[in-house]
Amino acid sequence: MSARRTIRGVPRGTAPLHRASGSTRGGSGIRRASAGFNRTRSLSLLVIILAGLGLYGADASAAFDYRRLDLVGASLTSESTVRDVLGIPADANLFRLSTDGMAARLRALPAVADASVEVRLPDTLQVRLAERAAIVVWQTVDGRRFLVDADRVAFAVTTDPTELPVVDDRRVPAESGLGPDRVPDATPSTQVPQLEVGGLIDPVVFDAATRLGSLRPLDVGSGAAGLHVTIDDTHGFSLDDGPNGWTAVFGFYTPTIRKTDLIPGQVRLLRSLLGGREATVATVTLADDVQGTYTVKTAP
């Protein structure tokens, strides 16, 4: 039997491919068409050009000049103060104005807790302020009355009547320049800071003052119309029900030795000492939350 030999051929009409590089012997190479500018690319370029022209026009147009400040949420902060902090020229172009850092500068104002700044084209800059909320009025020995918020910040001076608790701080800072002629029985102290707008109340002092300032007559078993909180250099914190009434001496507080945690117990003790004898009590001294004494008023 003779062996059969199979010859695999190339289909008729098909030229063998000799090189993957794109050329054949005796024939021309494979050519790649140039990308060129098709319709999509042309439109994209036109959009870019028009956008550039638009930006140039907006940047150069007086239609986007800064003309109006829209101030929202300000009751303690004046518009003139906001304008000074922003420092924007009247003819500034809002289209190219950067608001970076403006809100941070506004938050640095004592009465401002938070702020945002937004450009409203064509000619308006909107400023939104969240101002601090007072929880107590702090009256200093020189007669000034500061609004103080929950973060202990004395953020404004007020002369308006208020229903907020008032802390009468009769301690004398050394830098106040006040002496015994102005504040009898008081010695100026370097340990008491001079309070100014933007200053912070000491955390222990603030804690004690707000605890006592939140008390109502009913809390201590009193029939008085109201209670008053005082701090002085001699007795520390005191609570009274007004002229010719009783005074309760709570004393000084510290971060470690005599903490403000004593106050709830002292209030209960005061209530027990006033019970049934409020009209005759002159002074109550609360050594701590379990020990206290009182003196009676002298006969007129």
PATORDO-681843 format. One record per residue (C-alpha): x, y, z. Coordinates in steps of 0.1 Angstrom, whole numbers, plus 5000, padded with zeros to 4 digits. Last residue first. Example, Ala and Ser with C-alpha at 12.3 -4.5 7.8 and 13.67 -1.06 7.14 Angstrom:
// PATORDO-681843
513749895071;512349555078;
This chain:
// PATORDO-681843
465559586149;466159236165;469259076152;468958826123;469758466129;473058286122;473357966103;475557656102;476457396077;478057046074;476756776050;477456916015;480457126025;481257416048;477857576040;477657896059;474158036062;473658406071;470758606084;467958356090;464758486107;462358496078;463758166064;462957976096;460557696086;463057526063;466057746057;468457496072;466957206053;466957396019;470557496025;471557136031;469857025998;471757315980;475057205996;474456855984;473956975948;476957205951;479556955963;480356835927;481857185922;485057045935;486957125967;490356955964;490756885927;489557155902;488957415929;485857575944;485557865969;482657915994;478957835993;477958126016;474158156019;472858506024;469458586039;467158886033;467559256040;468559316004;467959025980;467458645982;471058555985;473658315971;477358335978;480458215959;483958295972;483758436007;486558706008;487558765972;483958795959;481558605938;477858675939;474758485927;471258635932;467958465939;464358565930;460958645943;461558495977;459558215992;462557985997;462757615999;466057595982;464857475948;461657685952;463757995951;465157905916;468557775910;470157805875;472658075887;474057835913;474957575887;475957845862;478358015887;479957685899;480657565863;481957905852;484257935882;485657585875;486057655838;487658005842;485658245820;487058305785;487758635768;486358755735;485059075749;487159155780;487559015815;490559115836;491958795849;491758715887;494958545900;496858875899;494558995927;493359345936;492459345973;488759385983;487359516016;485859825999;485859835961;486260195948;488460335975;489859985982;491459995947;490459965911;493259975885;491659685866;495059525860;495059365894;491659205888;489159275916;486559005925;483059145926;481558905900;477858955901;476558655881;473258735864;470858465853;469058555820;465858745821;467559045805;467559425807;469759575780;473159725787;475159445770;478759375763;479459095738;481158755734;482258655769;483058295758;482458025784;481457765757;477857775770;477658145761;478458455780;476958805775;479059055794;477859325818;480259605827;479959755862;483659785871;483459485894;482259255865;478759155857;478558815838;475158765821;474358395816;473158155789;474058375758;473658225723;476558275699;475858385664;475358175634;476258395604;475358365568;477158595543;475758635507;477858825482;475758975454;476559115419;475758865391;475958615406;475458495442;478958435457;478758235490;480258295524;479558075555;479858155592;479957975626;480058075663;480158455657;479958695687;483758705693;484658755656;487158475646;484358295628;484258585603;487958535595;487358165589;484458235566;486558465545;489458225542;488758105507;486058325492;487958365459;486558635436;486958575398;483358595389;482658835418;484659115401;485659365428;484259715423;483359785459;486659645472;486359335494;487759365530;485759075543;486459175580;485659535573;482459445555;481359215584;482059495609;480059745588;477159505587;477059485625;477359165645;474959125674;471859055654;473258885623;471558585608;471758675571;473858945555;473258995517;476059235506;475459415474;477559575446;480359335437;481059375399;479759095377;477959315352;481259515349;482459265323;486159175320;486058845339;482758745324;483958825289;487158635293;485258335308;482858345278;485658365253;487258065269;483957875269;483457965231;486957825223;486357515243;482957455227;484457505192;487157255200;484556995211;482557055179;485556995157;486456685176;482956545171;482856625134;486156455125;489456645125;492256415113;492756065126;495155965098;494455635080;496755355086;498455205055;499054835049;502054795026;502154774987;502654444969;505554244954;506354094987;503854185012;503954475038;502354545071;504854445096;503254105101;505253985071;504753705046;500953685043;500053435016;497753564989;494153424989;492453364956;492352994959;492452874995;495952805006;497052445004;497452155026;499151875008;498251535019;500551255010;499150905008;501450625015;501450334990;500050005000;
